[in-house]
Amino acid sequence: MKTIDLKGSGRVALGKDNTSKLRKSGNIPCVIYGNGDNISFAVEEAALHPLVYTPSAYLVNIDIDGRKEVAVMRELQFHPVSDAILHVDFYRIDHSKPITIDVPVALEGSPEGVKLGGKLQQLTRKVKISALSQHLPDVLNVDITTLGLGKSIFVGDLSFENVTILTPKSAVVCAVKMTRAAIGAAASAAANASTSASPAASAAKKK
């Protein structure tokens, strides 16, 4: 899986007032927990943007005043009006234990149903998985070449080596929806097939 580096500074003074001052100075309060002690620290807001505003998933190498940690981003808090980042939770990685993380889904191929006039819809952009750190994929590639008109691919249809999928199996990953053009083309094809078959049927009756 891709990695990204963050530099942080340990926080000693906590509380609402100190947190407010921290944000006004352009820094975001963060915490790392799990598989060890909890550490409160701060990161410059701009440094978080490549991690937060992206569809990609990352392992995060965090340097907190020289202390090295490897984690995944677990929870984000945004301001309800401005959408500014308010707080970030990180979960510390133990390389001997499975990690739960959301990984983006990439659709590969040109569906048969689209060639017939259907419209492709991707309904699931990320899937929650569990895997050891060395097996975490950057992306889950899904081949949609054979996906026909009116057909769907469900999470339950997916399978990846060394990865356990946690998203409900009933969730729809993508579908090729029927369009008016596709319905018209199907009706026209059926009519042409019927017309072509008529002379043969008449000849059979005469015999």
C-alpha positions in Angstrom: 0.0 0.0 0.0 1.1 3.6 -0.6 2.6 5.5 2.3 2.6 9.2 3.2 4.8 11.0 5.8 3.5 13.4 8.5 5.4 15.5 11.0 3.7 16.2 14.3 4.4 18.0 17.6 3.5 16.5 20.9 0.7 18.2 22.9 0.9 18.7 26.6 -1.7 21.4 27.1 -5.1 20.0 26.2 -8.6 21.3 26.8 -11.0 23.4 24.8 -9.2 26.7 25.0 -5.8 25.2 24.0 -7.4 23.3 21.2 -9.0 26.5 19.9 -5.7 28.3 19.9 -4.1 25.4 18.1 -6.6 25.5 15.3 -6.2 29.3 15.0 -2.5 28.9 14.5 -3.1 26.6 11.5 -2.6 23.3 13.3 -5.0 20.4 13.8 -5.2 18.3 17.0 -4.7 14.6 16.4 -4.4 11.4 18.5 -2.8 8.0 17.8 -4.1 5.0 19.7 -4.2 1.2 19.7 -1.5 -1.3 20.2 0.2 0.9 22.8 -0.2 4.2 24.6 -2.3 7.1 23.3 -0.4 10.1 22.0 -1.9 13.5 21.5 -0.2 15.6 18.9 -0.7 18.4 16.4 -0.1 18.5 12.6 -0.1 21.5 10.3 -3.5 21.6 8.5 -1.9 21.9 5.0 0.2 18.8 5.6 -3.0 16.8 6.1 -4.6 17.8 2.8 -2.9 15.1 0.7 -4.1 12.5 3.1 -7.6 13.8 3.7 -8.7 15.1 0.3 -8.0 12.1 -1.9 -9.7 8.8 -2.8 -6.5 6.9 -2.1 -5.8 4.9 1.0 -2.4 5.2 2.8 -0.3 3.9 5.5 0.9 6.9 7.4 4.5 7.3 8.7 4.2 9.8 11.6 7.1 11.5 13.2 6.1 13.0 16.6 9.1 14.9 17.9 11.4 12.2 16.6 9.2 9.3 17.7 8.3 7.1 14.7 4.9 5.6 14.4 3.0 3.8 11.5 -0.7 4.2 11.5 -3.9 4.4 9.4 -6.3 7.3 9.5 -9.3 6.0 11.4 -11.7 9.0 12.0 -12.0 12.6 10.8 -14.0 15.4 12.3 -15.1 18.4 10.1 -16.7 21.7 11.0 -20.4 21.4 10.3 -20.5 24.8 8.4 -17.0 25.4 7.0 -16.0 21.8 6.5 -12.6 22.6 8.0 -10.7 19.7 9.5 -11.2 19.8 13.3 -9.6 16.5 14.5 -7.9 13.4 13.2 -7.7 10.0 14.8 -5.0 7.6 13.8 -4.8 3.9 14.7 -1.4 2.4 15.3 -0.4 -0.6 13.2 0.8 -3.9 14.6 2.3 -5.6 11.6 1.4 -9.0 13.1 -2.3 -8.2 13.3 -4.9 -7.5 10.5 -5.7 -3.9 9.8 -9.2 -2.6 8.9 -9.2 0.1 6.3 -11.3 1.5 3.4 -9.7 0.9 0.0 -10.9 2.4 -3.3 -12.5 0.3 -6.0 -11.2 0.7 -9.6 -13.4 -0.6 -12.5 -11.5 -2.1 -15.4 -12.7 -2.8 -18.9 -15.6 -1.8 -21.2 -18.8 -3.6 -20.2 -20.8 -5.5 -22.9 -23.9 -3.7 -21.6 -22.5 -0.3 -22.3 -21.6 -1.3 -25.9 -25.3 -2.2 -26.3 -26.4 1.3 -25.1 -26.6 0.9 -21.3 -25.2 3.3 -18.8 -22.5 2.3 -16.3 -23.1 3.4 -12.7 -20.5 2.9 -9.9 -22.4 2.8 -6.6 -19.6 1.8 -4.3 -16.3 3.8 -4.4 -14.6 2.2 -1.4 -14.8 -1.2 0.3 -13.8 -1.9 3.9 -11.2 -4.7 4.1 -9.1 -6.4 6.7 -5.6 -7.7 5.9 -2.0 -7.7 7.3 -0.1 -4.6 6.4 2.1 -6.4 3.9 -1.0 -7.5 2.0 -2.9 -4.3 1.9 -3.7 -3.3 -1.7 -3.6 0.3 -3.0 -6.8 -0.3 -4.9 -9.3 -3.2 -5.6 -9.4 -3.8 -9.3 -12.7 -5.1 -10.6 -13.0 -6.5 -14.1 -16.4 -5.4 -15.6 -15.8 -6.5 -19.2 -18.6 -9.1 -19.2 -21.2 -7.0 -17.3 -24.4 -7.1 -19.4 -27.4 -4.8 -19.7 -29.4 -4.7 -16.5 -26.7 -6.6 -14.6 -24.9 -5.7 -11.4 -21.7 -6.7 -9.5 -22.1 -7.1 -5.8 -19.5 -6.9 -3.1 -20.2 -10.6 -2.5 -19.0 -11.3 -6.0 -15.5 -10.0 -5.2 -12.6 -12.0 -4.0 -9.0 -11.0 -3.4 -6.0 -13.1 -2.1 -5.0 -12.5 1.5 -7.8 -9.9 2.0 -11.1 -10.3 4.0 -13.9 -8.0 2.7 -16.0 -6.5 5.5 -18.5 -4.4 3.5 -21.9 -6.2 3.3 -22.1 -8.7 0.5 -25.4 -7.2 -0.7 -23.8 -3.8 -1.5 -23.8 -3.0 -5.2 -20.4 -2.2 -6.6 -21.6 -1.2 -10.1 -24.4 -1.8 -12.5 -25.2 -1.3 -16.2 -28.6 0.4 -16.3 -31.0 0.1 -19.2 -31.5 3.4 -21.1 -34.2 4.4 -23.6 -31.7 3.9 -26.4 -30.8 0.4 -25.2 -34.5 -0.5 -24.9 -35.1 0.8 -28.4 -32.2 -1.1 -29.8 -33.3 -4.3 -28.1 -36.8 -3.9 -29.5 -35.5 -3.2 -33.0 -33.2 -6.2 -32.9 -36.1 -8.4 -31.8 -38.3 -7.1 -34.6 -35.6 -7.7 -37.2 -35.1 -11.2 -35.9 -38.8 -11.9 -36.2 -38.9 -10.5 -39.7 -35.9 -12.5 -40.8 -37.5 -15.7 -39.4 -40.9 -15.1 -41.2 -39.9 -16.2 -44.7 -38.3 -19.4 -43.4 -41.5 -20.1 -41.4 -43.7 -19.6 -44.5 -41.6 -21.9 -46.6 -41.8 -24.6 -43.9 -45.6 -24.3 -43.9 -45.8 -24.7 -47.7 -43.7 -27.9 -47.6 
